[in-house]
C-alpha cells in the first residue's frame, strides 16, 4: 500500500506542475510587453504611459519586461492607425492614444484608418479636463477679456486638442483666440510663451498644469482662465467653467459633445481581435494597478490625478458616443474646423548649430554646446535624424558624434540632426 506521505507528495508535485504550466505567464515572460505612446517624450500622454509602464509589470502573469516606445505623429492618429492595422494581436503590444482620435472618424478626417469602437479598450488612467492658460505678460488675463480682444495662442497640428479646443471656444463661446499652429509639442508652446512669441495655450490638460507647470501657476507666471469639461473639476477651484460661456442652448449641447472624449481622457488600447485569453488579463492588470498603493504614491508624487475608468466602461461609452445625432455631430465639426482667419502657421525660429559634438544622450534629449552654452534639445518622433548619410533613429545617436543640429532653443525641440 502506498503511504499517505507518498500520496501527499505526489499531490503537491502535481499542483506545482499545474502552477508552473501557466501558458499566459510563460507567454509574457518570454515575449514581454511593449507600451506605445502616441506623442513625443515629456508631455502628458508620455508621463502617463511611463507611469503605467513602471507599475503594470507586477500585475501581469510572468512579470514581463516592459518596453516603452514613442510613436508621435498626426496628433495621435499615426499610433491609432498602427495599433489598428499592424500591432501584434497576441496581447504583447498596447498603446496610450490621444482621446481626440475617437472623434476623428465622426468629423470626416480622411487620414483615419481605424474604427474606434473596434479597438479593445483596456481602460483610462483618468478623465481629462482641458484648460486655457495665459502667460503673465499677456494683455488678456481672463475668459471675459478673451471674448473682447484677440489673444495669440500656440498650437500643434490641425487636429490636436490645442487647435480644436480654441477653435471650438471661438465658435461656441465668442472668444477671439488667434491660433498659431505648427509647434512640435506643448513643451515648445510653453517655451514660446516665455520667449514672448505667443500669449498662451488652449487645450492643454489640467494634469499637465497641476503637475509639470504648477510652480509657474503658483508664481503667477501662468494663469488658468477656463476649464473645459463636462462638469467643473474639484482640483481647479475658482477657475471659470466653459459651459457658463455657451452662447445658446444649442451651443451648449455642441460643447457637451465635443468634450465627451475627455471622459476617457488618457486611454489605453490593444488591437482589434486581440487574443481573447489576453484581453481580460490586460484589463484586470490595468484595473488592479489603478488601486495599488505603489502606483497611487507615484502618481501623487508627480501630482497626477487618478480617476480611472475600466476598459469595459470606456468600450460601452464609445459605442454610445457613435450613436450621437447627426445634427449635433455636424455642428461640432463646423465648430472644431474653426475660422480660417483665426488660424495661422507658426513661423518657427530655428537655430542652426554646425559641427557640434554630442556630449551626452539623456533619454530623448541630446546634449551639446553651442557658442559655449550647454543646450538640451528633444529628439522627438518628428525630428529628422541622419547618421553617415543614412536615415536613422534616436537610438543611433551616440555621445561623441559630430553633427549639425537645427533646434528651437534650450529645452525645446530639435527639428533635424545630421551627423557625420
C-alpha positions as CSV (number, residue, x, y, z in Angstrom):
1,X,0.0,0.0,0.0
2,X,1.3,3.5,-0.9
3,X,1.9,5.6,2.2
4,X,-0.1,8.7,2.9
5,X,3.2,10.7,2.7
6,X,3.9,9.4,-0.8
7,X,0.3,10.2,-1.9
8,X,0.6,13.7,-0.4
9,X,4.0,14.3,-2.1
10,X,2.5,13.3,-5.5
11,X,-0.4,15.6,-5.0
12,X,2.0,18.5,-4.1
13,X,4.1,17.8,-7.2
14,X,1.0,17.7,-9.4
15,X,-0.1,21.0,-8.0
16,X,3.3,22.5,-8.5
17,X,3.4,21.3,-12.1
18,X,0.0,22.7,-12.8
19,X,1.0,26.1,-11.3
20,X,4.2,26.1,-13.4
21,X,2.3,25.3,-16.5
22,X,0.7,28.7,-16.9
23,X,0.7,29.4,-20.7
24,X,-0.2,33.1,-20.2
25,X,2.6,33.7,-17.7
26,X,5.0,31.8,-19.9
27,X,4.0,33.9,-22.9
28,X,4.5,37.2,-21.2
29,X,7.7,36.1,-19.5
30,X,9.1,35.1,-22.9
31,X,7.8,38.0,-25.1
32,X,7.3,40.9,-22.7
33,X,5.0,43.9,-23.2
34,X,5.5,46.9,-25.5
35,X,3.7,50.1,-24.5
36,X,3.4,52.7,-27.3
37,X,2.9,56.4,-26.6
38,X,1.3,58.5,-29.3
39,X,3.2,61.6,-28.6
40,X,6.8,62.9,-28.0
41,X,8.5,62.4,-24.7
42,X,7.8,64.9,-21.9
43,X,4.1,65.6,-22.4
44,X,1.0,64.4,-20.5
45,X,0.4,61.2,-22.5
46,X,4.1,60.3,-22.2
47,X,4.0,60.9,-18.5
48,X,1.0,58.6,-18.1
49,X,2.5,56.0,-20.5
50,X,5.7,55.7,-18.5
51,X,3.9,55.8,-15.1
52,X,1.7,52.8,-16.2
53,X,4.8,51.0,-17.6
54,X,6.6,51.3,-14.3
55,X,3.9,49.5,-12.4
56,X,1.9,47.2,-14.6
57,X,4.6,44.5,-14.7
58,X,3.8,43.1,-11.3
59,X,0.1,42.7,-12.2
60,X,0.7,40.7,-15.3
61,X,1.4,36.9,-15.2
62,X,5.1,36.2,-15.7
63,X,6.2,39.7,-14.6
64,X,7.2,40.6,-18.2
65,X,9.9,43.1,-19.2
66,X,8.2,46.3,-20.3
67,X,9.5,48.4,-23.2
68,X,8.2,52.0,-23.9
69,X,8.2,53.3,-27.5
70,X,7.1,56.8,-28.6
71,X,5.3,56.9,-31.9
72,X,4.2,60.6,-32.3
73,X,2.6,61.9,-35.4
74,X,-0.7,63.4,-36.8
75,X,-2.0,64.2,-33.3
76,X,-2.1,60.6,-32.2
77,X,-3.5,59.1,-35.4
78,X,-0.2,57.6,-36.5
79,X,-0.3,55.3,-33.4
80,X,-4.0,54.7,-33.7
81,X,-3.5,53.6,-37.3
82,X,-0.6,51.3,-36.3
83,X,-2.4,49.7,-33.4
84,X,-5.5,49.1,-35.5
85,X,-3.8,47.5,-38.5
86,X,-0.2,46.4,-37.6
87,X,0.1,45.8,-33.9
88,X,0.5,42.3,-32.6
89,X,-2.8,40.7,-31.7
90,X,-1.3,38.3,-29.1
91,X,-1.5,40.8,-26.3
92,X,2.1,41.8,-26.4
93,X,1.5,45.4,-27.7
94,X,-0.7,48.1,-26.3
95,X,-0.7,51.9,-26.6
96,X,-1.9,55.1,-24.9
97,X,-3.7,57.1,-27.6
98,X,-4.9,60.7,-27.6
99,X,-8.6,60.9,-26.8
100,X,-9.1,63.1,-29.9
101,X,-8.6,60.0,-32.2
102,X,-12.0,58.8,-31.2
103,X,-13.9,61.7,-32.7
104,X,-11.8,61.9,-35.9
105,X,-13.9,59.4,-38.0
106,X,-17.1,61.2,-36.9
107,X,-15.5,64.5,-38.1
108,X,-14.7,63.3,-41.5
109,X,-10.9,63.0,-41.3
110,X,-9.8,61.1,-44.3
111,X,-6.4,60.2,-42.7
112,X,-8.3,57.8,-40.3
113,X,-7.6,54.2,-41.0
114,X,-9.3,52.7,-37.9
115,X,-12.8,52.3,-36.3
116,X,-12.6,53.4,-32.7
117,X,-15.4,51.1,-31.5
118,X,-13.4,48.1,-32.8
119,X,-10.3,48.7,-30.6
120,X,-10.0,46.7,-27.4
121,X,-10.2,49.4,-24.8
122,X,-8.2,48.5,-21.7
123,X,-9.2,51.4,-19.5
124,X,-8.3,55.1,-18.9
125,X,-6.0,56.3,-16.2
126,X,-8.1,59.4,-15.7
127,X,-10.8,61.6,-17.1
128,X,-9.4,64.8,-18.6
129,X,-10.0,68.4,-18.1
130,X,-8.7,70.7,-20.7
131,X,-7.6,74.3,-19.8
132,X,-6.7,77.5,-21.4
133,X,-3.7,79.3,-19.8
134,X,-2.0,82.6,-20.5
135,X,1.4,84.0,-19.6
136,X,1.8,86.8,-17.1
137,X,2.7,89.3,-19.8
138,X,-0.5,88.7,-21.9
139,X,-2.9,91.6,-22.1
140,X,-5.7,89.1,-21.7
141,X,-5.9,87.6,-18.2
142,X,-9.5,86.2,-18.1
143,X,-12.1,84.4,-20.2
144,X,-14.1,87.6,-20.3
145,X,-11.2,89.6,-21.8
146,X,-10.6,86.7,-24.3
147,X,-14.1,87.4,-25.6
148,X,-13.4,91.1,-26.0
149,X,-10.0,91.1,-27.7
150,X,-7.7,88.8,-29.7
151,X,-5.2,86.7,-27.8
152,X,-2.4,84.7,-29.5
153,X,-2.3,81.0,-28.5
154,X,0.2,78.4,-29.7
155,X,-0.9,75.1,-31.1
156,X,0.4,71.8,-32.5
157,X,-1.2,70.0,-35.5
158,X,-4.5,71.0,-37.1
159,X,-6.3,68.0,-35.4
160,X,-4.6,68.4,-32.0
161,X,-6.6,69.5,-28.9
162,X,-4.5,72.6,-28.8
163,X,-6.2,73.7,-32.1
164,X,-9.6,72.0,-31.8
165,X,-10.3,73.4,-28.3
166,X,-9.7,77.1,-29.1
167,X,-11.5,76.8,-32.5
168,X,-14.5,75.4,-30.7
169,X,-14.5,78.1,-28.0
170,X,-14.3,80.8,-30.6
171,X,-17.4,79.3,-32.4
172,X,-19.4,78.4,-29.3
173,X,-18.5,80.9,-26.6
174,X,-17.4,84.0,-28.6
175,X,-13.7,84.0,-27.7
176,X,-11.1,85.6,-30.0
177,X,-8.3,83.1,-29.8
178,X,-5.8,83.6,-32.7
179,X,-4.2,80.2,-33.2
180,X,-0.6,79.9,-34.3
181,X,-0.2,76.2,-35.2
182,X,2.7,74.0,-36.0
183,X,4.7,73.9,-32.7
184,X,6.2,70.4,-32.2
185,X,4.8,69.9,-28.7
186,X,3.1,71.6,-25.8
187,X,6.5,72.0,-24.3
188,X,7.5,74.1,-27.3
189,X,4.4,76.3,-26.8
190,X,5.2,76.9,-23.1
191,X,8.8,77.9,-24.1
192,X,7.4,80.1,-26.8
193,X,5.3,81.9,-24.2
194,X,8.5,82.6,-22.1
195,X,10.1,83.9,-25.3
196,X,7.2,86.2,-26.0
197,X,6.1,84.5,-29.2
198,X,2.6,83.7,-28.0
199,X,0.4,84.8,-25.2
200,X,-1.0,81.4,-24.1
201,X,-2.1,77.8,-24.8
202,X,-5.6,76.4,-25.1
203,X,-6.5,72.7,-24.9
204,X,-3.8,71.5,-22.5
205,X,-4.7,69.0,-19.8
206,X,-5.1,70.2,-16.3
207,X,-3.0,67.2,-15.2
208,X,-0.1,68.7,-17.1
209,X,-0.7,72.1,-15.5
210,X,-1.1,70.7,-12.0
211,X,2.0,68.5,-12.5
212,X,4.7,69.9,-14.7
213,X,3.7,73.6,-14.6
214,X,2.3,74.0,-11.1
215,X,5.3,76.1,-9.9
216,X,4.6,78.6,-12.7
217,X,1.0,78.8,-11.6
218,X,1.9,79.4,-8.0
219,X,4.5,82.1,-9.0
220,X,1.9,83.9,-11.2
221,X,3.8,83.3,-14.4
222,X,0.8,81.2,-15.7
223,X,-2.8,81.8,-15.2
224,X,-5.6,79.3,-15.9
225,X,-8.5,81.3,-17.4
226,X,-11.1,78.5,-18.1
227,X,-11.7,74.8,-17.6
228,X,-13.1,72.8,-20.5
229,X,-15.0,69.8,-19.3
230,X,-18.4,68.2,-18.8
231,X,-18.5,69.2,-15.1
232,X,-16.3,71.5,-13.0
233,X,-13.2,69.8,-11.6
234,X,-12.5,69.8,-7.9
235,X,-8.8,70.5,-8.4
236,X,-9.4,73.8,-10.2
237,X,-11.4,75.8,-7.6
238,X,-12.2,79.3,-8.7
239,X,-11.4,78.6,-12.4
240,X,-14.4,79.5,-14.6
241,X,-16.3,76.6,-16.3
242,X,-16.7,76.7,-20.1
243,X,-20.4,75.8,-20.1
244,X,-21.2,79.1,-18.4
245,X,-20.0,80.8,-21.5
246,X,-22.0,78.9,-24.1
247,X,-23.9,81.5,-26.2
248,X,-27.1,79.4,-26.7
249,X,-28.6,76.1,-25.5
250,X,-27.7,74.6,-28.9
251,X,-24.1,75.8,-28.4
252,X,-24.0,74.2,-25.0
253,X,-25.2,70.9,-26.5
254,X,-22.5,71.0,-29.1
255,X,-19.9,71.8,-26.5
256,X,-21.0,68.8,-24.4
257,X,-20.5,66.6,-27.5
258,X,-17.0,68.0,-28.1
259,X,-15.9,67.5,-24.5
260,X,-17.3,63.9,-24.3
261,X,-14.0,62.4,-25.4
262,X,-12.5,63.8,-22.1
263,X,-14.5,61.2,-20.1
264,X,-11.8,58.7,-21.2
265,X,-9.1,61.3,-21.1
266,X,-5.9,59.1,-21.1
267,X,-7.0,55.8,-22.7
268,X,-5.0,52.6,-23.3
269,X,-5.9,50.2,-26.2
270,X,-5.0,46.9,-27.8
271,X,-5.6,45.9,-31.4
272,X,-9.0,44.7,-32.6
273,X,-9.0,40.9,-32.5
274,X,-6.5,40.7,-29.6
275,X,-6.4,37.1,-28.3
276,X,-9.5,36.5,-26.2
277,X,-7.4,34.9,-23.4
278,X,-5.3,38.1,-23.1
279,X,-8.0,40.7,-23.0
280,X,-9.3,40.0,-19.5
281,X,-5.8,39.6,-18.3
282,X,-4.7,43.0,-19.6
283,X,-7.9,44.7,-18.3
284,X,-7.5,43.1,-14.9
285,X,-3.9,44.1,-14.6
286,X,-4.7,47.7,-15.6
287,X,-7.5,47.9,-13.0
288,X,-5.6,46.2,-10.2
289,X,-2.7,48.6,-10.8
290,X,-5.0,51.6,-10.5
291,X,-5.7,50.6,-6.9
292,X,-2.2,49.7,-6.0
293,X,-0.5,51.8,-3.2
294,X,2.8,52.0,-5.0
295,X,1.1,53.3,-8.2
296,X,-1.0,55.8,-6.3
297,X,2.0,57.1,-4.4
298,X,4.0,57.5,-7.6
299,X,1.0,59.4,-9.2
300,X,0.7,61.6,-6.2
301,X,4.4,62.4,-6.2
302,X,4.0,63.6,-9.8
303,X,0.8,65.5,-9.0
304,X,-1.0,63.3,-11.5
305,X,-4.8,63.0,-11.0
306,X,-6.1,59.4,-10.6
307,X,-9.7,58.9,-11.7
308,X,-9.7,55.6,-13.6
309,X,-12.3,54.2,-15.9
310,X,-12.4,50.5,-16.6
311,X,-11.9,49.1,-20.1
312,X,-15.5,47.8,-20.2
313,X,-16.9,51.2,-19.3
314,X,-14.7,53.0,-21.9
315,X,-15.8,50.5,-24.6
316,X,-19.5,51.0,-23.7
317,X,-19.2,54.8,-23.7
318,X,-17.6,54.8,-27.2
319,X,-20.4,52.6,-28.6
320,X,-22.9,55.1,-27.1
321,X,-20.9,58.1,-28.5
322,X,-21.2,56.8,-32.0
323,X,-25.0,56.9,-31.8
324,X,-24.9,60.8,-31.3
325,X,-27.5,62.6,-33.5
326,X,-26.0,63.7,-36.8
327,X,-27.0,67.4,-36.4
328,X,-25.0,67.6,-33.2
329,X,-22.0,66.0,-34.8
330,X,-22.3,68.3,-37.8
331,X,-22.3,71.4,-35.6
332,X,-19.3,70.0,-33.7
333,X,-17.5,69.6,-37.0
334,X,-18.1,73.2,-38.0
335,X,-17.0,74.5,-34.6
336,X,-13.8,72.4,-34.5
337,X,-12.8,73.4,-38.0
338,X,-12.8,77.0,-36.9
339,X,-12.5,80.3,-38.7
340,X,-9.5,80.2,-41.1
341,X,-8.9,83.9,-40.5
342,X,-8.1,83.0,-36.8
343,X,-5.6,80.2,-37.7
344,X,-2.1,80.8,-39.0
345,X,1.1,78.7,-39.4
346,X,3.8,79.4,-36.8
347,X,7.0,80.9,-38.1
348,X,9.4,78.9,-36.0
349,X,12.7,80.5,-35.3
350,X,15.1,77.6,-35.9
351,X,18.7,77.9,-34.7
352,X,21.4,76.2,-36.8
353,X,24.3,74.8,-34.9
354,X,27.1,73.5,-37.2
355,X,29.6,70.9,-36.4
356,X,28.8,70.4,-32.7
357,X,29.8,67.4,-30.7
358,X,27.1,65.4,-28.9
359,X,28.2,65.4,-25.2
360,X,25.5,63.0,-24.0
361,X,22.2,61.4,-24.7
362,X,19.7,61.9,-21.9
363,X,16.6,59.8,-22.7
364,X,15.0,61.7,-25.6
365,X,17.4,64.7,-25.4
366,X,20.7,65.4,-27.0
367,X,23.2,67.5,-25.1
368,X,25.8,69.7,-26.8
369,X,27.5,73.1,-26.6
370,X,26.5,75.9,-29.0
371,X,28.6,79.0,-28.8
372,X,29.9,77.9,-25.4
373,X,26.5,77.3,-23.9
374,X,25.1,73.9,-23.0
375,X,22.0,73.0,-24.9
376,X,19.5,70.2,-24.4
377,X,17.2,69.6,-27.3
378,X,14.4,67.0,-27.7
379,X,15.0,64.5,-30.5
380,X,11.3,63.6,-30.7
381,X,9.4,61.5,-33.3
382,X,9.2,64.4,-35.7
383,X,13.0,65.0,-35.7
384,X,14.7,64.2,-38.9
385,X,17.8,62.2,-38.0
386,X,20.6,61.3,-40.4
387,X,23.8,59.4,-39.5
388,X,26.6,58.9,-42.0
389,X,24.3,59.8,-44.9
390,X,21.5,57.4,-43.9
391,X,18.2,58.0,-42.3
392,X,18.5,57.0,-38.6
393,X,16.5,56.8,-35.3
394,X,17.1,58.4,-32.0
395,X,18.8,55.1,-30.7
396,X,21.5,55.7,-33.4
397,X,22.7,58.9,-31.7
398,X,25.8,58.5,-29.5
399,X,27.9,60.7,-27.5
400,X,31.0,61.8,-29.5
401,X,29.2,62.2,-32.8
402,X,29.8,65.4,-34.7
403,X,26.5,66.8,-36.0
404,X,24.7,69.8,-37.5
405,X,21.6,70.5,-35.3
406,X,18.6,72.6,-36.1
407,X,16.7,73.4,-32.9
408,X,14.2,75.9,-31.4
409,X,16.1,76.6,-28.2
410,X,17.4,75.1,-25.0
411,X,15.0,72.5,-23.7
412,X,13.0,72.7,-26.9
413,X,12.6,70.5,-30.0
414,X,15.3,69.6,-32.5
415,X,14.0,69.7,-36.0
416,X,16.9,67.9,-37.6
417,X,20.1,66.2,-36.5
418,X,22.6,65.4,-39.3
419,X,25.7,63.6,-38.0
420,X,28.9,62.6,-39.8
